[in-house]
Amino acid sequence: MKKQTLIPIKNIPIRLSQFLKLTNIVQDGLEAKLRIQGGEISVNEKRETRRGRKLFLTDIVRIEGIEFQVTQAEE
């Protein structure tokens, strides 16, 4: 069983590059761009190369063998 980290997001949908910065997976937008375009990120088990890919509730982002699931933040 894979371990998933739940990431609460207030404003859904959120762009993939914003999600990576929010979770501190990357340090800045440039690193997000390079890692996404380099094919290092998958969303729902599919390789994703679009920075603007919108993430919705229950989407799973995987990088370096670690999975993060988008959840709704409490208001």
A tleap script that builds the chain and sets N, CA, C and O, in Angstrom:
source leaprc.protein.ff14SB
mol = sequence {
  NMET LYS LYS GLN THR LEU ILE PRO ILE LYS
  ASN ILE PRO ILE ARG LEU SER GLN PHE LEU
  LYS LEU THR ASN ILE VAL GLN ASP GLY LEU
  GLU ALA LYS LEU ARG ILE GLN GLY GLY GLU
  ILE SER VAL ASN GLU LYS ARG GLU THR ARG
  ARG GLY ARG LYS LEU PHE LEU THR ASP ILE
  VAL ARG ILE GLU GLY ILE GLU PHE GLN VAL
  THR GLN ALA GLU CGLU
}
set mol.1.N position { 0.843 -1.194 0.000 }
set mol.1.CA position { 0.000 0.000 0.000 }
set mol.1.C position { 0.879 1.244 0.000 }
set mol.1.O position { 1.824 1.351 0.782 }
set mol.2.N position { 0.554 2.186 -0.890 }
set mol.2.CA position { 1.331 3.411 -0.997 }
set mol.2.C position { 0.874 4.411 0.051 }
set mol.2.O position { -0.316 4.526 0.345 }
set mol.3.N position { 1.826 5.121 0.601 }
set mol.3.CA position { 1.497 6.147 1.587 }
set mol.3.C position { 1.164 7.440 0.854 }
set mol.3.O position { 1.915 7.883 -0.016 }
set mol.4.N position { 0.037 8.040 1.210 }
set mol.4.CA position { -0.370 9.302 0.615 }
set mol.4.C position { -0.428 10.363 1.696 }
set mol.4.O position { -0.876 10.118 2.816 }
set mol.5.N position { 0.031 11.535 1.335 }
set mol.5.CA position { -0.078 12.681 2.217 }
set mol.5.C position { -1.263 13.504 1.738 }
set mol.5.O position { -1.326 13.882 0.568 }
set mol.6.N position { -2.202 13.783 2.633 }
set mol.6.CA position { -3.367 14.594 2.282 }
set mol.6.C position { -2.988 16.063 2.355 }
set mol.6.O position { -2.436 16.521 3.355 }
set mol.7.N position { -3.288 16.799 1.290 }
set mol.7.CA position { -2.959 18.223 1.213 }
set mol.7.C position { -4.263 19.013 1.124 }
set mol.7.O position { -4.931 18.990 0.090 }
set mol.8.N position { -4.633 19.721 2.211 }
set mol.8.CA position { -5.876 20.512 2.178 }
set mol.8.C position { -5.688 21.811 1.378 }
set mol.8.O position { -4.746 22.570 1.608 }
set mol.9.N position { -6.600 22.041 0.443 }
set mol.9.CA position { -6.561 23.208 -0.433 }
set mol.9.C position { -7.851 23.996 -0.254 }
set mol.9.O position { -8.938 23.417 -0.267 }
set mol.10.N position { -7.741 25.318 -0.084 }
set mol.10.CA position { -8.939 26.153 0.080 }
set mol.10.C position { -9.648 26.387 -1.248 }
set mol.10.O position { -10.858 26.187 -1.356 }
set mol.11.N position { -8.894 26.809 -2.257 }
set mol.11.CA position { -9.492 27.177 -3.542 }
set mol.11.C position { -9.236 26.100 -4.585 }
set mol.11.O position { -8.149 26.009 -5.155 }
set mol.12.N position { -10.246 25.299 -4.820 }
set mol.12.CA position { -10.150 24.217 -5.796 }
set mol.12.C position { -10.983 24.622 -6.997 }
set mol.12.O position { -12.099 25.107 -6.808 }
set mol.13.N position { -10.504 24.448 -8.225 }
set mol.13.CA position { -9.275 23.763 -8.612 }
set mol.13.C position { -8.029 24.623 -8.374 }
set mol.13.O position { -8.115 25.839 -8.202 }
set mol.14.N position { -6.878 23.960 -8.369 }
set mol.14.CA position { -5.589 24.622 -8.218 }
set mol.14.C position { -4.682 24.119 -9.342 }
set mol.14.O position { -4.721 22.942 -9.699 }
set mol.15.N position { -3.870 25.016 -9.892 }
set mol.15.CA position { -2.939 24.617 -10.945 }
set mol.15.C position { -1.821 23.752 -10.358 }
set mol.15.O position { -1.399 23.947 -9.218 }
set mol.16.N position { -1.361 22.815 -11.141 }
set mol.16.CA position { -0.325 21.889 -10.708 }
set mol.16.C position { 0.915 22.624 -10.209 }
set mol.16.O position { 1.464 22.262 -9.168 }
set mol.17.N position { 1.364 23.642 -10.928 }
set mol.17.CA position { 2.571 24.371 -10.501 }
set mol.17.C position { 2.345 25.055 -9.151 }
set mol.17.O position { 3.254 25.089 -8.322 }
set mol.18.N position { 1.154 25.596 -8.920 }
set mol.18.CA position { 0.840 26.215 -7.634 }
set mol.18.C position { 0.817 25.171 -6.527 }
set mol.18.O position { 1.295 25.423 -5.421 }
set mol.19.N position { 0.272 24.017 -6.819 }
set mol.19.CA position { 0.196 22.931 -5.848 }
set mol.19.C position { 1.600 22.510 -5.413 }
set mol.19.O position { 1.852 22.314 -4.224 }
set mol.20.N position { 2.504 22.371 -6.370 }
set mol.20.CA position { 3.874 21.964 -6.052 }
set mol.20.C position { 4.564 22.989 -5.165 }
set mol.20.O position { 5.303 22.622 -4.251 }
set mol.21.N position { 4.328 24.280 -5.429 }
set mol.21.CA position { 4.920 25.330 -4.591 }
set mol.21.C position { 4.276 25.342 -3.205 }
set mol.21.O position { 4.976 25.484 -2.202 }
set mol.22.N position { 2.980 25.199 -3.138 }
set mol.22.CA position { 2.254 25.213 -1.869 }
set mol.22.C position { 2.717 24.106 -0.925 }
set mol.22.O position { 2.809 24.308 0.286 }
set mol.23.N position { 3.003 22.952 -1.485 }
set mol.23.CA position { 3.405 21.804 -0.676 }
set mol.23.C position { 4.910 21.755 -0.425 }
set mol.23.O position { 5.409 20.818 0.198 }
set mol.24.N position { 5.625 22.757 -0.908 }
set mol.24.CA position { 7.081 22.836 -0.763 }
set mol.24.C position { 7.814 21.685 -1.441 }
set mol.24.O position { 8.927 21.334 -1.048 }
set mol.25.N position { 7.196 21.106 -2.448 }
set mol.25.CA position { 7.860 20.084 -3.250 }
set mol.25.C position { 8.948 20.757 -4.088 }
set mol.25.O position { 10.013 20.188 -4.325 }
set mol.26.N position { 8.656 21.974 -4.528 }
set mol.26.CA position { 9.626 22.777 -5.285 }
set mol.26.C position { 9.806 24.108 -4.571 }
set mol.26.O position { 8.963 24.522 -3.776 }
set mol.27.N position { 10.921 24.773 -4.870 }
set mol.27.CA position { 11.199 26.046 -4.210 }
set mol.27.C position { 10.536 27.231 -4.895 }
set mol.27.O position { 10.172 28.210 -4.243 }
set mol.28.N position { 10.380 27.140 -6.226 }
set mol.28.CA position { 9.807 28.279 -6.951 }
set mol.28.C position { 9.154 27.806 -8.250 }
set mol.28.O position { 9.159 26.620 -8.578 }
set mol.29.N position { 8.592 28.774 -8.976 }
set mol.29.CA position { 7.897 28.463 -10.220 }
set mol.29.C position { 8.800 27.890 -11.291 }
set mol.29.O position { 8.372 27.038 -12.070 }
set mol.30.N position { 10.045 28.343 -11.342 }
set mol.30.CA position { 10.976 27.828 -12.345 }
set mol.30.C position { 11.254 26.349 -12.116 }
set mol.30.O position { 11.242 25.554 -13.056 }
set mol.31.N position { 11.504 25.984 -10.861 }
set mol.31.CA position { 11.741 24.571 -10.560 }
set mol.31.C position { 10.503 23.738 -10.887 }
set mol.31.O position { 10.617 22.629 -11.409 }
set mol.32.N position { 9.322 24.274 -10.577 }
set mol.32.CA position { 8.076 23.568 -10.901 }
set mol.32.C position { 7.985 23.340 -12.407 }
set mol.32.O position { 7.679 22.236 -12.857 }
set mol.33.N position { 8.248 24.374 -13.170 }
set mol.33.CA position { 8.185 24.281 -14.627 }
set mol.33.C position { 9.142 23.218 -15.153 }
set mol.33.O position { 8.760 22.384 -15.974 }
set mol.34.N position { 10.380 23.248 -14.683 }
set mol.34.CA position { 11.385 22.311 -15.168 }
set mol.34.C position { 11.043 20.861 -14.811 }
set mol.34.O position { 11.219 19.957 -15.628 }
set mol.35.N position { 10.559 20.648 -13.595 }
set mol.35.CA position { 10.235 19.285 -13.165 }
set mol.35.C position { 9.000 18.753 -13.873 }
set mol.35.O position { 8.936 17.574 -14.219 }
set mol.36.N position { 8.014 19.626 -14.089 }
set mol.36.CA position { 6.808 19.200 -14.806 }
set mol.36.C position { 7.155 18.887 -16.261 }
set mol.36.O position { 6.815 17.816 -16.765 }
set mol.37.N position { 7.826 19.813 -16.932 }
set mol.37.CA position { 8.166 19.612 -18.340 }
set mol.37.C position { 9.172 18.480 -18.523 }
set mol.37.O position { 9.247 17.886 -19.599 }
set mol.38.N position { 9.944 18.178 -17.482 }
set mol.38.CA position { 10.902 17.080 -17.534 }
set mol.38.C position { 10.269 15.716 -17.317 }
set mol.38.O position { 10.956 14.695 -17.360 }
set mol.39.N position { 8.970 15.696 -17.085 }
set mol.39.CA position { 8.258 14.434 -16.944 }
set mol.39.C position { 8.409 13.775 -15.586 }
set mol.39.O position { 8.202 12.568 -15.460 }
set mol.40.N position { 8.766 14.549 -14.563 }
set mol.40.CA position { 8.969 13.981 -13.222 }
set mol.40.C position { 7.681 13.855 -12.409 }
set mol.40.O position { 7.686 13.244 -11.341 }
set mol.41.N position { 6.585 14.422 -12.899 }
set mol.41.CA position { 5.335 14.484 -12.139 }
set mol.41.C position { 4.275 13.631 -12.826 }
set mol.41.O position { 4.167 13.618 -14.053 }
set mol.42.N position { 3.500 12.925 -12.023 }
set mol.42.CA position { 2.328 12.241 -12.572 }
set mol.42.C position { 1.111 12.656 -11.755 }
set mol.42.O position { 1.198 12.918 -10.556 }
set mol.43.N position { -0.021 12.705 -12.439 }
set mol.43.CA position { -1.297 13.021 -11.802 }
set mol.43.C position { -2.236 11.859 -12.114 }
set mol.43.O position { -2.478 11.531 -13.276 }
set mol.44.N position { -2.754 11.251 -11.066 }
set mol.44.CA position { -3.641 10.101 -11.220 }
set mol.44.C position { -3.006 9.010 -12.095 }
set mol.44.O position { -3.651 8.440 -12.975 }
set mol.45.N position { -1.725 8.741 -11.825 }
set mol.45.CA position { -0.961 7.674 -12.473 }
set mol.45.C position { -0.625 7.929 -13.941 }
set mol.45.O position { -0.197 7.011 -14.641 }
set mol.46.N position { -0.813 9.172 -14.419 }
set mol.46.CA position { -0.453 9.523 -15.797 }
set mol.46.C position { 0.579 10.635 -15.770 }
set mol.46.O position { 0.424 11.609 -15.034 }
set mol.47.N position { 1.627 10.497 -16.564 }
set mol.47.CA position { 2.677 11.510 -16.650 }
set mol.47.C position { 2.045 12.831 -17.079 }
set mol.47.O position { 1.246 12.869 -18.015 }
set mol.48.N position { 2.404 13.902 -16.397 }
set mol.48.CA position { 1.812 15.215 -16.697 }
set mol.48.C position { 2.916 16.209 -17.030 }
set mol.48.O position { 3.874 16.359 -16.272 }
set mol.49.N position { 2.780 16.888 -18.167 }
set mol.49.CA position { 3.787 17.865 -18.596 }
set mol.49.C position { 3.206 19.270 -18.745 }
set mol.49.O position { 3.878 20.166 -19.256 }
set mol.50.N position { 1.970 19.468 -18.307 }
set mol.50.CA position { 1.338 20.794 -18.401 }
set mol.50.C position { 1.351 21.472 -17.035 }
set mol.50.O position { 0.781 20.956 -16.074 }
set mol.51.N position { 2.004 22.632 -16.954 }
set mol.51.CA position { 2.051 23.383 -15.690 }
set mol.51.C position { 0.675 23.823 -15.242 }
set mol.51.O position { 0.378 23.847 -14.048 }
set mol.52.N position { -0.160 24.169 -16.201 }
set mol.52.CA position { -1.484 24.703 -15.893 }
set mol.52.C position { -2.534 23.641 -15.630 }
set mol.52.O position { -3.710 23.966 -15.466 }
set mol.53.N position { -2.138 22.388 -15.587 }
set mol.53.CA position { -3.078 21.284 -15.329 }
set mol.53.C position { -3.825 21.574 -14.045 }
set mol.53.O position { -3.207 21.794 -13.003 }
set mol.54.N position { -5.136 21.577 -14.104 }
set mol.54.CA position { -5.933 21.868 -12.909 }
set mol.54.C position { -6.144 20.599 -12.101 }
set mol.54.O position { -6.453 19.537 -12.641 }
set mol.55.N position { -5.970 20.738 -10.800 }
set mol.55.CA position { -6.177 19.630 -9.879 }
set mol.55.C position { -7.497 19.837 -9.143 }
set mol.55.O position { -7.850 20.953 -8.761 }
set mol.56.N position { -8.209 18.738 -8.957 }
set mol.56.CA position { -9.494 18.754 -8.277 }
set mol.56.C position { -9.436 17.820 -7.068 }
set mol.56.O position { -8.442 17.123 -6.864 }
set mol.57.N position { -10.502 17.809 -6.271 }
set mol.57.CA position { -10.576 16.931 -5.099 }
set mol.57.C position { -10.258 15.490 -5.477 }
set mol.57.O position { -10.696 14.998 -6.516 }
set mol.58.N position { -9.516 14.845 -4.650 }
set mol.58.CA position { -9.088 13.441 -4.742 }
set mol.58.C position { -8.024 13.175 -5.791 }
set mol.58.O position { -7.560 12.040 -5.896 }
set mol.59.N position { -7.609 14.176 -6.580 }
set mol.59.CA position { -6.504 13.963 -7.514 }
set mol.59.C position { -5.259 13.586 -6.725 }
set mol.59.O position { -5.044 14.072 -5.615 }
set mol.60.N position { -4.449 12.724 -7.303 }
set mol.60.CA position { -3.222 12.277 -6.646 }
set mol.60.C position { -2.023 12.685 -7.493 }
set mol.60.O position { -1.914 12.315 -8.662 }
set mol.61.N position { -1.127 13.454 -6.880 }
set mol.61.CA position { 0.092 13.921 -7.532 }
set mol.61.C position { 1.243 13.074 -6.999 }
set mol.61.O position { 1.381 12.889 -5.790 }
set mol.62.N position { 2.064 12.563 -7.908 }
set mol.62.CA position { 3.192 11.719 -7.495 }
set mol.62.C position { 4.495 12.304 -8.029 }
set mol.62.O position { 4.606 12.653 -9.204 }
set mol.63.N position { 5.479 12.402 -7.133 }
set mol.63.CA position { 6.812 12.859 -7.501 }
set mol.63.C position { 7.807 12.130 -6.599 }
set mol.63.O position { 7.610 12.021 -5.389 }
set mol.64.N position { 8.861 11.643 -7.208 }
set mol.64.CA position { 9.916 10.940 -6.475 }
set mol.64.C position { 9.367 9.827 -5.575 }
set mol.64.O position { 9.864 9.615 -4.469 }
set mol.65.N position { 8.350 9.127 -6.054 }
set mol.65.CA position { 7.792 8.009 -5.304 }
set mol.65.C position { 6.884 8.398 -4.150 }
set mol.65.O position { 6.420 7.532 -3.409 }
set mol.66.N position { 6.624 9.697 -3.986 }
set mol.66.CA position { 5.763 10.177 -2.909 }
set mol.66.C position { 4.451 10.654 -3.517 }
set mol.66.O position { 4.444 11.340 -4.539 }
set mol.67.N position { 3.342 10.287 -2.881 }
set mol.67.CA position { 2.031 10.685 -3.385 }
set mol.67.C position { 1.370 11.691 -2.461 }
set mol.67.O position { 1.432 11.584 -1.236 }
set mol.68.N position { 0.728 12.680 -3.093 }
set mol.68.CA position { 0.000 13.725 -2.390 }
set mol.68.C position { -1.413 13.751 -2.944 }
set mol.68.O position { -1.603 13.787 -4.160 }
set mol.69.N position { -2.416 13.734 -2.055 }
set mol.69.CA position { -3.807 13.772 -2.493 }
set mol.69.C position { -4.427 15.113 -2.155 }
set mol.69.O position { -4.285 15.614 -1.039 }
set mol.70.N position { -5.119 15.691 -3.133 }
set mol.70.CA position { -5.800 16.976 -2.959 }
set mol.70.C position { -7.075 16.747 -2.140 }
set mol.70.O position { -7.907 15.911 -2.491 }
set mol.71.N position { -7.216 17.503 -1.041 }
set mol.71.CA position { -8.424 17.450 -0.231 }
set mol.71.C position { -8.922 18.870 0.013 }
set mol.71.O position { -8.192 19.839 -0.200 }
set mol.72.N position { -10.152 18.984 0.455 }
set mol.72.CA position { -10.746 20.299 0.736 }
set mol.72.C position { -10.320 20.790 2.119 }
set mol.72.O position { -10.459 20.068 3.107 }
set mol.73.N position { -9.807 22.000 2.188 }
set mol.73.CA position { -9.445 22.590 3.480 }
set mol.73.C position { -10.712 23.078 4.169 }
set mol.73.O position { -11.671 23.497 3.520 }
set mol.74.N position { -10.696 23.016 5.485 }
set mol.74.CA position { -11.818 23.540 6.256 }
set mol.74.C position { -11.751 25.052 6.259 }
set mol.74.O position { -10.671 25.640 6.316 }
set mol.75.N position { -12.889 25.660 6.200 }
set mol.75.CA position { -12.962 27.132 6.177 }
set mol.75.C position { -12.700 27.702 7.550 }
set mol.75.O position { -12.719 28.920 7.726 }
savepdb mol mol.pdb
quit
